Amino acid sequence: MPITAVHEQNDARGAVRLLATAAKDFIGNAPVALHKEVALNNVYRLLEAYKSNAFFGLEAPVVQFPSDTAESLTLLPPVERHVEDVRNALDHALRATFGKQSPEEALELVENVLRAIAYPQEHEQPSGDDRRKAKRFFEELIGNLHLS
């Protein structure tokens, strides 16, 4: 586990952007990496968390402490993880790519494409149309993860 994750100083948008870029590249037939399963499994875990956790992306409101507390002595401002931004980007990517199709069906299609790429011997290869949709989903996701 990276030190930034232990100290909760990581920005979720950057991690998701890296995962989505890797998935998009693998779907687009980029040169095969030795351990593509690891990256694709992490993308799969992200999609499962988004799909199954009703609280995914909901961040606690910022609490203002009186200026005389010990917290005011810190030199670093609190770090926002931007998980809500990730949820909004996932919502947008689903709408832009799949329109009125149910999110469950859309995510199932994307997950099936990821499974087939990660484990080609065990899963039937997706159609060209399914690959294009999955790739477009990740392109939309990447385009909506604004790092500032």
C-alpha positions in Angstrom: 0.0 0.0 0.0 1.5 3.4 -1.0 2.3 5.8 1.8 -0.1 8.4 0.3 -2.9 5.9 0.7 -2.0 5.3 4.4 -2.0 9.0 5.0 -5.2 9.6 2.9 -3.3 12.0 0.7 -4.1 10.4 -2.6 -6.5 12.0 -5.0 -9.0 9.4 -6.2 -9.3 11.1 -9.6 -5.7 10.4 -10.5 -5.8 6.8 -9.5 -9.1 6.2 -11.5 -7.6 8.1 -14.5 -4.6 5.8 -14.6 -6.8 2.7 -14.3 -9.2 3.9 -17.0 -6.3 4.8 -19.3 -4.9 1.3 -18.9 -8.3 -0.3 -19.5 -8.8 1.8 -22.6 -5.4 0.9 -24.0 -5.9 -2.8 -23.4 -9.3 -2.7 -25.1 -7.7 -0.8 -28.0 -5.3 -3.7 -28.5 -2.2 -1.9 -27.1 0.9 -4.1 -26.8 0.2 -6.8 -24.3 1.7 -6.1 -20.9 2.8 -9.0 -18.7 0.4 -8.3 -15.9 -2.6 -6.7 -17.5 -4.8 -8.8 -15.2 -3.8 -6.7 -12.2 -4.8 -3.4 -13.8 -8.0 -4.8 -15.2 -8.9 -6.5 -11.9 -8.5 -3.1 -10.2 -10.7 -1.5 -12.8 -13.3 -4.2 -12.2 -13.1 -3.6 -8.4 -13.7 0.1 -9.0 -16.8 -0.6 -11.1 -18.1 -3.1 -8.5 -17.6 -0.5 -5.7 -19.5 2.1 -7.8 -22.2 -0.4 -8.6 -22.7 -1.9 -5.1 -22.0 0.9 -2.7 -24.8 3.4 -2.4 -22.4 5.7 -0.5 -19.6 5.6 -3.1 -18.6 9.2 -3.7 -20.5 10.8 -0.9 -18.0 12.7 1.2 -18.5 14.0 4.7 -19.1 17.7 4.9 -16.1 19.9 5.8 -16.2 20.8 9.5 -14.8 24.2 10.5 -13.0 24.1 13.8 -12.4 27.1 16.0 -9.0 28.7 15.2 -7.7 28.0 18.7 -7.7 24.2 18.3 -4.5 22.1 17.7 -5.6 21.4 14.2 -5.0 25.0 13.3 -1.3 24.4 13.9 -0.8 22.1 11.0 1.0 23.4 8.0 -0.8 21.3 5.5 -4.4 21.9 4.5 -6.8 18.9 4.6 -6.5 16.9 1.4 -9.7 16.3 -0.6 -9.8 12.8 -2.1 -12.4 13.8 -4.8 -14.3 10.5 -4.7 -17.5 12.5 -5.4 -15.8 13.7 -8.6 -15.1 10.1 -9.6 -18.7 9.2 -9.0 -19.9 12.1 -11.1 -17.5 11.2 -13.9 -18.7 7.5 -13.8 -22.3 8.7 -14.0 -21.5 11.0 -17.0 -19.6 8.3 -18.8 -22.5 5.8 -18.4 -25.0 8.3 -19.7 -22.8 9.5 -22.6 -21.9 6.0 -23.7 -25.0 4.0 -23.0 -27.8 6.5 -23.0 -31.0 5.2 -21.4 -29.7 1.6 -21.0 -29.7 0.6 -17.3 -26.4 1.3 -15.5 -26.4 -2.4 -14.3 -26.6 -3.7 -17.9 -24.0 -1.1 -19.1 -21.5 -2.0 -16.4 -22.1 -5.7 -17.0 -21.1 -5.1 -20.6 -17.9 -3.2 -19.6 -17.0 -5.9 -17.0 -17.5 -8.7 -19.6 -15.1 -6.9 -21.9 -12.6 -6.5 -19.1 -12.9 -10.2 -18.2 -12.4 -11.4 -21.8 -9.3 -9.2 -22.2 -7.8 -10.2 -18.8 -8.5 -13.9 -19.2 -8.9 -14.7 -22.9 -8.6 -18.4 -22.4 -11.5 -18.5 -20.0 -14.0 -16.1 -21.5 -15.6 -15.6 -24.9 -14.2 -12.7 -26.8 -16.5 -9.7 -26.9 -18.0 -8.4 -30.2 -16.4 -5.4 -31.9 -19.4 -3.3 -30.9 -19.1 -4.2 -27.2 -15.3 -3.4 -27.3 -16.1 0.0 -28.9 -18.7 0.8 -26.2 -16.4 -0.2 -23.4 -13.5 1.9 -24.9 -15.8 4.9 -25.4 -16.9 4.5 -21.7 -13.3 4.8 -20.5 -12.6 7.7 -22.9 -15.6 9.5 -21.5 -14.5 8.7 -17.9 -11.0 10.0 -18.6 -12.4 13.1 -20.2 -14.4 13.9 -17.1 -11.8 13.4 -14.5 -10.4 16.9 -14.3 -7.3 17.1 -12.2 -6.7 20.6 -10.9 
